[in-house]
Amino acid sequence: MNLRQWSRDLGLGVRFAFAGGREGWIRAVLTAVGVGLGVAVLLLTTAAPNALEVRHDREQARLDWPFGEPPAKSDRTLLIAQSDTTFRDKDIRGRMLEPEGARAPLPPGLNRFPAKGDMVVSPALKKLLAADDSAPLRERLPYHVVGTIGESGLVGSQELAYYSGATGLTPHVNGAVVNRLETFGDPNPSQEKTDPVLLLLILVVIVVLLMPVAVFIAAAVRFGGERRDRRLAALRLIGSDGRMTRRIAAGEAMAGSLLGLVLGTVFFLAGRQAAGTVEVVGVSVWPSYLNPSPALAALVVLAVPTAAVLVTLFALRGVVIEPLGVVRAAKPARRRLWWRLLLPLGGVAMLYPMIGQGHAGGDFNQYLVSGGVILILVGITALLPWLVEAVVGRLGSGGVAWQLAVRRLQLSSGTAARMVNGIAVAVAGAIALQMLFAGVDGDYTKATGQDVSRAQMQVRVPDGAPLGPTALKFADTKAVRKVTALWEGYLGDSSWKSQDGPQTLGALAVGECPALRELAKLPSCKDGDTFVLDGGGTSNDGPILNKPGRKLYFEQSSDDHSADVLWTVPPGVKKAHSVKGLTDWERDGFLMTPSALPKAAEKRVSGEIYLSIDESVPDAYEYARNTAFRVDPLSQPMNWTATRSDTKFSSIRTGLLVGAAGVLALIGASLLVSQLEQLRERRKLLSSLVAFGTRRRTLGLSVLWQTAIPIVLGLVLAATVGITLGAVLLRMTDTPVDVDWASVLAMTGIGAGVVLVVTLLSLPPLLRLLRPDGLRTE
């Protein structure tokens, strides 16, 4: 068949779609909405790489520490201090700026430096500061807002950030909190090699999120199948042959998909603008980030109509279209199982060679990974129609509603399976990913050792601030239950100024008796006591630092040129038994009460305050942070956590949650459109049953049973395939297979919940259809 004939037949199908009266337009619009939702997600996906790249570039462009040797003070240098904070679990990026000359570099997004007492804020932070319940934050940021940070200085539209003016930062330059720099950004960025397991996670996340979209598009182009069959029979009656008729049907589907491309573009543009006003799992973007790759967008434009034609031709391959009707109305031939099993088995075969690679076994082949996961998930769409047909064919008698539902499913099990395919694929992929994330979580989530049952926040005392009075300020702070204040440092067996430095070190902690009891079991304690801990100051040759009369040197920084401060181990020093301290490790070395510490050594130890917070008090942590700010504006209180996750691993998990939220929205919307299309096709049948006296309650229950039976079968199949895929992926990462049944049930429950919401939303249209006047026709 030549290309001209194909074009003519497809064009005729397009004309039928748009010139077929009200029914044609409704069918085309329903198809277009289903396809459009999928296209919008595909366009968003093609824009995601650009969004991530722009976010990364913005982050790199505003890096604010010197790379290499710190520059000397000049009219081109800027002092910048980190003043990050947190407000109600939201991180706020803060920087204090002090230009040292007229040519000091401006941070991206600013057009001038704020004066001391002023600040420039992000739009989201400006809105947060203006909120009625943000008084604690306004107390912590007591600056006058004089402008907003431009888009080039923010990684997302909802990022909370500010730059404030400052003076007197020079004495605090330390290369950690306060830096001197001549330019922002890394002049020589390096590409870090990504962990193979993380690459595997990224690949599987992408495939799992996109597969339901492809399934929904394939289902959407088949809307109106039964009415289309009657039109095709009419075409055969007026002289078209079977092949021509199928091509005309494919043209109708292509028309809906082309209209879907237009609607999808509209949905995408609307979603693109809306994306600038929302934040999902802590991630936000600017609309300008979401620019689809031209090549990928062109691929979507070509692939969607092509897929519509191919899916339609494939669906009609076994349908005999005759002038007097379509043979599909008779009982179809039983579906064969053997070739449907080849798809998931082929996927497992593609993944099998990579089993056991793990972290040290090299990179995973991205083509084999993508192809294998796709085949396994596509296998669901092939197996589900067979499963639905096999089960409903054996269902027996029951109530009237049950019999109506079962008979309908027996006649059109393929249509019921198509509605469920997308949700089944999404649930199976989610289960597999959840198993994979849970299995490798231990490799990327480490225990911090922080005992969160005894303290929930840690604050470093600034140099020169007295520990005791500072601790009293926190003790007087609302919602602070307990304050543990300690000076910490080290003692060495020789001067820290010597070429090799001390050979043996002993840790030192100084504090009041209650604070020292957090670290050791003390025989007795009063101010002036000194204790040596089990194993304090030992080496391979045994204890050498804790001998009475031994002279020890207090820790001294390399840029401190003052005289050594020595301490002599007193005779009769008390011994104490170490216990797991606040940071879950048993200390060695020495403990001192405040009056036992030499006055000259007070600058050789650093003060740390550990706070126990009463979390039942609203904004409990905010009061402690405000006290820390009053003690030192450069203070950065640290919330304690029992575990800490790898940044890249957390980012991938966050990306999965963001993508899953979008796919779930697509699932719900597409299912609703599909359900409404099914109800529209059955309008006359339902109206006929009502006219003959069938109760509306019975018909409503029958429709619910028609939805529930395929959904249950689909979720059972999804759980089975998901667990299998998850087990294979875990073996690929050389991780023991462990099924988290709670997660499996949770993912399955979420899928069932989406279907329940869609069913409830479809009840009002169903009730409107259950009226005898639905028999009227023109």
C-alpha positions in Angstrom: 0.0 0.0 0.0 1.5 3.3 -1.0 1.9 6.4 1.2 -0.7 8.3 -0.7 -3.4 5.8 0.1 -2.4 5.8 3.8 -2.5 9.6 3.9 -6.0 9.7 2.2 -7.5 7.1 4.6 -6.0 8.7 7.7 -7.2 12.1 6.5 -10.7 10.7 6.0 -10.6 9.5 9.6 -9.6 12.9 10.8 -12.5 14.4 9.0 -14.9 11.9 10.5 -13.6 12.8 14.0 -14.4 16.5 13.6 -17.3 16.3 11.2 -19.3 13.6 12.9 -21.6 15.8 14.8 -22.0 16.0 18.5 -21.0 12.4 19.2 -17.8 12.8 17.1 -16.8 16.0 18.9 -17.5 14.5 22.4 -15.4 11.4 21.5 -12.6 13.6 20.1 -12.6 15.9 23.2 -12.6 13.0 25.6 -9.7 11.4 23.8 -7.9 14.8 23.6 -8.3 15.4 27.3 -6.8 12.0 28.2 -4.0 12.4 25.7 -3.5 16.0 26.7 -2.9 15.1 30.4 -0.3 12.6 29.4 1.3 15.0 26.9 1.5 17.7 29.6 3.4 15.3 31.9 5.7 14.2 29.1 6.5 17.8 28.3 7.1 18.5 32.0 9.5 15.5 32.0 11.4 16.8 29.0 11.7 20.1 30.8 12.9 18.5 34.1 16.6 18.0 33.0 16.8 21.7 32.1 15.2 22.7 35.4 17.7 20.6 37.3 20.6 22.0 35.3 19.5 25.6 35.9 19.0 25.0 39.6 22.5 23.5 39.8 24.0 26.4 37.8 22.3 29.0 40.1 23.6 27.2 43.1 27.1 27.0 41.7 27.0 30.7 40.7 26.4 31.9 44.2 29.0 29.7 46.0 30.5 32.0 48.5 33.8 30.6 49.7 37.3 31.1 48.3 38.7 28.3 46.2 42.4 28.0 46.7 44.3 30.6 48.7 42.1 33.2 50.4 42.6 36.6 48.8 44.2 39.5 50.7 42.1 42.5 51.7 41.6 45.0 48.8 39.0 47.2 47.2 37.8 44.1 45.3 37.1 41.9 48.3 34.0 41.1 50.2 33.5 39.7 53.7 30.6 37.3 53.8 29.3 35.5 56.8 26.9 32.5 56.9 23.8 33.2 59.0 21.6 30.4 58.0 18.6 29.6 60.2 15.5 27.5 60.4 12.0 28.4 61.1 9.4 25.7 61.7 11.3 23.1 59.8 11.9 25.5 56.8 15.6 26.2 56.1 16.4 29.9 55.5 19.6 30.7 53.7 21.2 33.8 55.2 24.3 35.8 54.4 25.8 38.9 56.1 27.7 41.2 53.7 30.5 43.7 54.4 32.2 45.1 51.2 35.8 46.1 51.7 36.0 48.3 48.7 34.1 49.9 45.8 34.7 47.0 43.5 33.6 44.2 45.9 31.6 41.5 44.1 27.8 41.6 44.3 26.0 38.4 45.0 23.8 37.1 42.1 20.3 38.7 42.3 21.4 41.9 44.0 22.0 45.3 42.4 23.5 47.0 45.5 24.8 46.1 49.0 22.3 46.5 51.9 23.5 48.9 54.6 24.0 47.7 58.2 20.6 47.1 59.7 19.0 46.5 56.2 18.4 43.3 54.3 17.3 42.2 50.9 15.0 39.1 51.0 13.5 36.6 48.6 9.8 37.1 47.7 8.9 34.0 49.6 10.7 35.2 52.8 9.1 38.6 52.5 5.7 37.0 52.5 6.6 34.8 55.4 7.9 37.7 57.5 4.6 39.6 56.8 2.5 36.7 58.2 0.7 37.3 61.5 2.2 34.2 63.2 5.8 34.9 62.2 6.7 37.1 65.2 9.5 34.8 66.4 11.2 35.0 62.9 10.9 38.8 62.8 12.6 38.9 66.2 15.5 36.8 64.9 15.8 38.9 61.7 15.4 42.5 63.1 16.5 44.1 59.8 14.7 46.6 57.6 13.6 45.1 54.3 14.9 47.3 51.5 14.4 45.1 48.4 14.0 41.6 47.0 16.5 39.2 45.6 16.3 38.7 41.8 15.5 35.4 40.2 19.2 34.9 39.2 20.1 34.7 42.9 17.5 32.1 43.9 17.3 28.4 43.0 13.5 28.3 43.3 10.5 30.6 43.6 9.7 29.5 47.1 13.3 29.6 48.5 13.7 31.4 51.7 16.8 33.6 51.6 18.2 37.0 52.7 21.3 39.2 52.5 21.9 41.6 55.4 24.4 44.4 55.7 27.1 44.1 58.4 30.2 45.7 59.8 33.0 44.4 62.0 33.3 41.0 60.4 37.1 41.2 60.0 38.1 39.7 63.3 35.9 36.7 62.6 37.4 35.6 59.3 38.1 31.9 59.8 37.4 30.2 56.5 34.4 28.5 57.9 31.6 30.9 59.0 33.2 34.1 57.7 35.1 34.3 54.4 36.9 36.9 52.3 36.4 36.5 48.6 36.8 38.3 45.3 34.2 36.5 43.2 31.3 34.2 43.6 31.1 30.7 42.2 33.7 28.0 41.5 36.1 29.0 38.7 37.0 25.4 38.0 34.0 23.2 38.7 34.7 19.5 38.7 32.4 16.6 37.7 32.0 14.1 40.5 31.5 10.5 39.6 28.0 9.3 40.7 27.6 6.1 42.7 26.4 3.3 40.4 23.6 2.4 42.8 22.4 6.1 42.7 22.5 6.0 38.9 20.4 2.8 39.0 17.9 4.6 41.3 17.7 7.5 38.9 17.1 5.3 35.9 14.4 3.2 37.6 12.6 6.4 39.0 12.4 7.8 35.5 11.1 4.6 33.9 8.6 4.0 36.7 7.2 7.6 36.5 6.9 7.6 32.8 5.4 4.2 32.2 1.9 5.0 33.6 1.9 8.1 31.4 2.5 6.0 28.3 -0.1 3.5 29.4 -2.7 6.2 29.9 -2.0 7.8 26.5 -2.4 4.3 24.9 -5.8 3.8 26.7 -7.0 7.3 25.9 -6.8 6.9 22.1 -9.2 4.0 22.4 -12.1 5.9 24.0 -15.4 5.4 22.3 -14.5 1.9 21.0 -18.0 0.5 20.9 -19.6 3.4 19.1 -16.6 3.5 16.7 -17.3 -0.2 15.8 -20.8 0.8 14.6 -19.4 3.5 12.4 -16.8 1.2 11.0 -19.6 -1.3 10.0 -21.3 1.5 8.2 -18.1 2.3 6.3 -17.9 -1.4 5.2 -21.6 -1.2 4.1 -20.8 1.7 1.7 -17.8 -0.1 0.1 -14.6 0.3 2.0 -12.5 -2.9 2.5 -11.2 -4.1 5.9 -7.8 -2.5 5.7 -9.1 0.9 4.6 -11.6 0.8 7.4 -8.9 0.2 10.0 -6.8 3.0 8.6 -9.8 5.4 8.8 -10.3 4.3 12.5 -6.6 5.0 13.1 -7.1 8.5 11.5 -9.9 9.2 14.0 -7.6 8.2 16.9 -4.9 10.4 15.4 -7.3 13.3 15.2 -8.0 13.0 19.0 -4.3 12.7 19.7 -3.5 15.8 17.6 -6.1 17.8 19.5 -4.6 16.2 22.7 -1.2 17.7 21.7 -2.8 21.1 21.6 -4.6 20.6 24.9 -1.4 19.1 26.4 0.6 22.2 25.4 -2.1 24.4 27.1 -2.1 22.2 30.2 1.7 22.4 30.3 1.8 26.1 29.9 -0.8 26.6 32.7 1.1 24.1 34.9 4.4 25.9 34.1 3.0 29.1 35.4 1.4 27.4 38.5 4.7 25.7 39.2 6.2 29.1 40.2 3.7 29.4 43.0 4.0 26.0 44.7 6.6 24.0 46.6 6.5 20.2 46.6 8.6 18.3 49.2 10.8 21.3 49.7 11.5 21.8 46.0 10.3 24.8 43.9 11.2 26.2 40.5 10.8 29.3 38.5 8.6 29.0 35.4 11.5 30.0 33.2 13.3 26.8 34.3 10.6 24.6 32.7 11.7 24.9 29.1 11.4 21.5 27.3 14.4 20.3 25.3 13.5 21.0 21.7 14.7 17.6 20.6 12.7 15.8 23.3 9.6 18.0 22.7 9.8 17.2 19.0 10.0 13.5 19.9 6.8 13.8 21.9 5.0 15.6 19.1 5.9 12.8 16.7 5.5 9.8 19.0 2.0 10.6 20.3 0.1 10.6 17.0 2.2 7.7 15.8 1.4 5.7 18.9 -2.3 6.5 18.4 -2.2 5.0 14.9 -0.3 1.9 15.9 -2.4 1.3 19.0 -5.6 1.5 17.1 -4.3 -0.8 14.3 -3.1 -3.3 16.9 -6.4 -3.2 18.8 -8.4 -3.9 15.6 -6.0 -6.7 14.4 -8.4 -9.5 15.6 -11.7 -7.7 14.9 -13.8 -8.7 11.9 -15.6 -5.6 10.6 -18.5 -6.6 8.4 -21.2 -4.4 6.8 -23.9 -5.7 9.2 -21.9 -5.4 12.4 -18.7 -6.2 14.3 -17.8 -9.7 15.3 -16.5 -8.3 18.7 -20.2 -8.3 19.8 -19.9 -12.2 19.9 -17.9 -14.0 22.6 -14.2 -13.3 21.9 -11.7 -16.1 21.6 -9.9 -16.9 24.9 -6.7 -14.9 25.4 -3.5 -16.9 25.3 -1.1 -16.7 28.2 2.3 -17.9 26.9 3.3 -14.8 24.9 2.2 -12.5 27.7 4.6 -14.2 30.0 7.5 -13.6 27.6 7.5 -9.9 28.4 8.3 -10.0 32.1 10.5 -13.0 31.6 12.4 -11.1 28.9 12.8 -8.1 31.3 14.2 -10.3 34.1 16.6 -11.8 31.5 17.9 -8.3 30.6 18.5 -7.5 34.3 19.9 -10.8 35.3 23.5 -10.2 34.0 23.8 -7.2 36.3 22.9 -9.1 39.5 25.5 -8.7 42.3 27.3 -5.7 40.9 26.5 -3.4 43.8 28.8 -0.4 44.7 32.1 -2.1 43.7 30.9 -4.0 40.6 31.0 -1.2 38.1 28.3 0.9 36.5 25.0 -0.6 35.4 24.2 -0.7 31.7 21.5 2.0 31.4 20.0 0.4 28.3 19.6 -3.0 29.9 18.2 -1.4 33.0 15.7 0.7 31.2 14.7 -2.0 28.8 14.4 -4.6 31.5 12.2 -2.5 33.8 10.0 -1.4 30.8 9.4 -5.0 29.7 8.5 -6.1 33.2 6.0 -3.2 33.7 4.6 -3.6 30.2 4.1 -7.2 31.1 1.4 -6.0 33.5 -0.6 -4.5 30.7 -0.4 -7.8 28.8 -1.1 -10.0 31.7 -4.0 -8.0 33.3 -6.6 -8.6 30.4 -5.9 -12.3 30.6 -6.2 -12.3 34.4 -9.5 -10.3 34.4 -10.9 -12.6 31.7 -9.8 -15.8 33.5 -11.3 -14.7 36.8 -14.6 -13.1 35.7 -15.3 -16.1 33.5 -15.4 -18.3 36.6 -17.5 -15.9 38.8 -20.8 -17.5 39.8 -24.2 -16.3 40.7 -25.1 -13.6 43.1 -27.4 -10.6 43.5 -28.8 -8.7 40.6 -26.1 -6.0 40.9 -23.4 -8.6 41.0 -24.8 -10.5 38.0 -25.1 -7.3 35.9 -21.5 -6.4 36.7 -20.0 -9.8 36.1 -21.9 -10.2 32.8 -20.7 -6.9 31.6 -17.1 -7.8 32.5 -17.4 -11.1 30.7 -18.5 -9.3 27.5 -15.8 -6.5 27.7 -13.0 -7.6 30.0 -10.5 -5.8 27.8 -12.1 -2.4 28.3 -12.1 -3.0 32.1 -8.5 -4.0 32.1 -7.5 -0.9 30.1 -9.0 1.3 32.8 -6.9 -0.4 35.5 -3.6 -0.8 33.5 -2.2 2.6 34.4 -2.9 2.3 38.2 -1.5 -1.2 38.2 1.7 -0.1 36.5 2.1 2.8 38.8 1.6 0.7 42.0 4.0 -2.0 40.8 6.7 0.5 40.0 6.1 2.2 43.4 6.4 -1.1 45.3 9.6 -2.0 43.5 11.1 1.4 44.1 10.1 1.4 47.8 11.8 -2.0 48.2 14.9 -0.7 46.5 15.1 2.5 48.5 14.5 0.6 51.8 17.1 -2.0 50.9 19.9 0.5 50.2 18.8 3.0 52.7 21.4 1.7 55.3 24.2 2.5 52.8 23.2 6.2 52.6 21.7 6.8 56.0 24.1 6.8 58.9 23.6 7.1 62.7 24.8 10.4 64.0 25.4 9.1 67.5 23.5 12.1 68.9 21.3 11.0 71.9 18.1 12.9 71.0 16.4 11.6 74.1 18.7 13.7 76.3 19.3 16.8 74.0 17.6 18.1 70.9 19.8 21.1 70.0 23.4 22.1 70.2 24.7 25.7 70.3 28.4 26.7 70.0 29.4 29.5 72.4 31.3 32.3 70.5 34.9 32.9 71.5 35.2 35.3 74.3 31.7 34.8 75.6 31.5 33.5 79.2 30.1 30.0 79.4 28.2 30.3 82.7 26.2 33.5 82.0 25.5 32.3 78.4 24.1 29.1 79.7 21.9 31.1 82.1 20.4 32.9 79.2 19.3 29.7 77.6 18.1 28.3 81.0 15.8 31.4 81.2 14.4 30.8 77.7 10.9 29.6 77.2 10.5 25.9 76.4 14.1 25.0 77.4 13.8 22.2 80.0 17.5 21.5 80.6 20.8 23.1 79.8 24.1 21.2 79.7 27.1 23.5 79.3 30.6 22.2 78.6 34.0 23.6 77.7 35.8 21.1 75.5 39.3 20.8 74.2 42.4 18.6 74.3 45.6 18.2 76.4 48.9 17.0 74.8 52.1 15.6 76.1 54.2 18.3 74.4 53.8 21.8 73.0 51.5 22.3 70.1 54.1 24.7 68.7 56.7 21.9 68.2 57.4 20.6 64.8 55.6 17.3 65.3 53.1 18.5 67.9 52.0 16.3 70.8 52.3 12.5 70.3 49.6 11.6 72.8 46.3 13.4 73.3 43.7 13.4 76.1 40.2 14.8 75.7 39.1 17.5 78.2 35.6 18.5 79.3 35.0 21.3 81.8 31.6 21.9 83.4 29.5 22.0 86.5 28.9 18.7 88.3 25.5 18.0 86.7 26.9 18.5 83.3 29.9 16.2 84.0 27.5 13.5 85.2 26.1 13.4 81.6 29.6 12.0 80.6 30.7 9.8 83.5 29.7 8.1 86.8 31.4 10.4 89.4 32.3 9.1 92.9 31.5 12.5 94.3 31.7 16.0 92.9 32.3 19.5 94.0 33.7 22.6 92.4 37.5 22.3 92.2 37.5 18.6 91.5 39.4 17.0 88.6 38.7 13.5 87.3 40.5 11.1 85.0 38.3 8.8 82.9 38.8 5.1 82.2 41.7 4.8 79.8 42.3 8.5 80.0 45.4 9.5 78.1 46.6 6.1 77.1 48.8 4.8 74.3 49.9 1.4 73.2 52.3 1.4 76.1 49.6 2.1 78.7 48.6 5.2 80.6 51.1 8.0 80.4 49.2 11.3 80.7 47.4 10.8 84.0 50.4 10.3 86.3 50.4 12.9 89.1 52.9 15.6 88.5 52.8 15.1 84.7 52.8 18.5 82.9 50.3 18.7 80.0 49.8 21.3 77.3 46.5 22.9 76.4 45.4 22.8 72.8 46.6 25.7 70.7 45.7 26.8 67.2 48.4 27.2 64.5 47.8 31.0 64.3 47.9 31.5 68.1 51.4 32.7 68.9 50.8 33.3 72.6 52.7 31.4 75.3 52.0 27.7 76.1 49.5 27.1 78.9 50.5 24.1 81.0 48.6 22.1 83.6 50.0 19.7 86.1 48.1 16.5 86.9 47.3 16.9 90.7 48.1 14.2 93.2 45.2 12.0 94.2 43.2 12.8 91.1 39.8 11.1 91.2 38.9 8.3 88.8 35.6 8.1 87.1 33.9 5.6 84.8 32.9 6.7 81.3 29.3 6.4 80.2 27.8 7.0 76.8 27.5 10.7 76.7 25.2 13.0 74.8 26.9 12.0 71.5 26.7 8.3 72.2 30.4 7.5 72.7 32.4 6.9 75.9 35.0 9.5 76.4 38.5 9.2 77.7 40.8 11.9 79.0 40.0 14.3 81.8 37.0 16.1 83.4 37.3 19.4 85.3 35.0 21.6 87.3 35.2 25.3 86.3 37.5 26.4 89.2 40.0 23.7 88.4 40.6 25.1 84.9 43.5 27.5 84.8 42.4 31.1 84.0 44.9 31.3 81.1 43.4 28.2 79.6 39.8 29.5 79.2 40.6 30.7 75.6 42.0 27.3 74.8 38.7 25.5 75.1 35.5 26.0 73.2 32.1 26.2 74.8 29.2 24.0 73.7 25.7 24.2 75.1 23.3 21.2 74.8 19.6 21.9 75.1 16.7 19.7 76.0 13.6 21.2 74.5 10.0 20.9 75.6 8.4 20.1 72.2 4.9 20.4 73.6 5.3 24.2 73.6 4.4 25.8 70.2 7.5 27.2 68.4 9.7 25.7 71.2 12.8 25.6 68.9 12.2 29.2 67.7 12.7 30.6 71.3 16.0 28.8 71.6 17.2 30.0 68.2 16.2 33.6 69.1 18.3 33.4 72.3 21.2 32.0 70.2 20.9 35.0 67.8 21.0 37.5 70.7 24.1 35.8 72.1 25.8 35.8 68.7 24.2 36.8 65.3 26.6 34.4 63.6 25.5 31.5 65.7 24.0 28.5 63.9 22.2 26.3 66.3 22.1 22.7 65.2 19.1 20.5 65.6 20.0 17.0 66.6 18.8 14.0 64.6 19.3 10.3 65.2 20.3 9.7 61.5 21.6 11.7 58.6 21.1 10.8 54.9 23.4 11.2 51.9 22.5 14.4 50.1 22.3 12.8 46.6 20.2 9.9 47.9 17.8 12.3 49.6 17.6 14.4 46.5 16.6 11.3 44.4 14.0 10.3 47.0 12.7 13.9 46.9 12.5 13.8 43.1 10.6 10.5 43.3 8.0 12.1 45.7 7.6 15.2 43.5 7.2 13.0 40.4 4.9 10.6 42.1 2.6 13.4 43.2 2.3 14.5 39.5 1.7 11.0 38.3 -0.9 10.3 40.9 -2.7 13.5 39.8 -2.5 12.2 36.2 -3.8 8.8 37.3 -6.8 10.3 39.0 -7.7 12.7 36.2 -7.3 10.1 33.5 -9.3 7.5 35.4 -12.1 10.0 35.9 -12.2 10.9 32.2 -12.2 7.2 31.3 -14.9 6.4 33.8 -17.1 9.3 32.4 -16.5 8.0 28.8 -17.6 4.5 29.9 -20.8 5.8 31.5 -21.5 7.9 28.4 -21.4 4.8 26.2 -23.7 2.9 28.5 -26.3 5.7 28.8 -29.0 4.1 26.7 -28.4 0.7 28.3 -28.7 2.1 31.8 -31.7 4.2 30.9 -33.4 1.1 29.4 -32.9 -0.9 32.6 -34.3 2.0 34.6 -37.3 2.2 32.3 -38.0 -1.5 32.9 -38.1 -0.9 36.6 -34.6 -1.8 37.8 -33.8 0.1 41.0 -31.2 2.9 40.7 -29.5 1.5 43.8 -29.0 -1.8 42.0 -27.6 -0.2 38.9 -25.3 2.0 41.0 -23.9 -1.0 42.8 -23.4 -2.9 39.5 -21.3 0.0 38.2 -19.2 0.0 41.4 -18.7 -3.8 41.1 -17.6 -3.3 37.5 -14.9 -1.0 38.8 -14.0 -2.9 42.0 -13.4 -6.3 40.5 -10.7 -5.3 37.9 -9.1 -2.9 40.5 -8.7 -5.7 43.0 -7.2 -8.0 40.3 -5.0 -5.3 39.0 -3.6 -4.4 42.5 -2.9 -8.1 43.3 -1.0 -8.4 40.0 0.8 -5.1 40.6 1.9 -6.3 44.1 3.2 -9.6 42.7 5.1 -7.9 39.8 6.3 -5.1 42.0 7.8 -7.4 44.7 9.4 -9.5 41.9 11.0 -6.4 40.3 12.0 -5.1 43.7 13.7 -8.4 44.5 15.6 -8.4 41.2 16.8 -4.7 41.7 17.9 -5.5 45.2 20.0 -8.5 44.0 21.5 -6.2 41.4 22.7 -3.9 44.1 24.1 -6.9 46.1 21.6 -6.2 48.9 19.7 -8.9 50.8 16.1 -9.2 49.7 13.7 -8.2 52.4 10.0 -7.4 51.6 8.7 -4.5 53.6 5.0 -5.6 53.7 3.9 -2.4 55.4 5.2 -0.4 52.4 3.6 -2.9 49.9 0.3 -2.5 51.6 0.7 1.3 51.8 1.5 1.6 48.0 -1.4 -0.7 47.2 -3.7 1.3 49.5 -2.7 4.6 47.8 -3.6 3.1 44.4 -6.9 1.9 45.8 -7.5 5.3 47.4 -7.1 7.1 44.1 -9.6 4.8 42.5 -12.0 5.3 45.4 -11.8 9.1 45.0 -12.4 8.8 41.2 -15.4 6.5 41.8 -17.0 8.9 44.3 -16.5 11.8 41.8 -18.2 9.8 39.1 -21.3 9.0 41.2 -23.1 12.3 40.4 -22.9 11.9 36.6 -24.0 8.2 37.1 -27.1 9.3 39.0 -28.0 11.8 36.3 -27.8 9.0 33.7 -30.1 6.7 35.6 -33.3 8.2 34.2 -35.6 7.0 31.5 -35.3 10.1 29.4 -31.8 9.0 28.5 -33.6 6.9 25.8 -34.4 10.0 23.8 -32.4 10.3 20.6 -32.3 12.5 17.5 
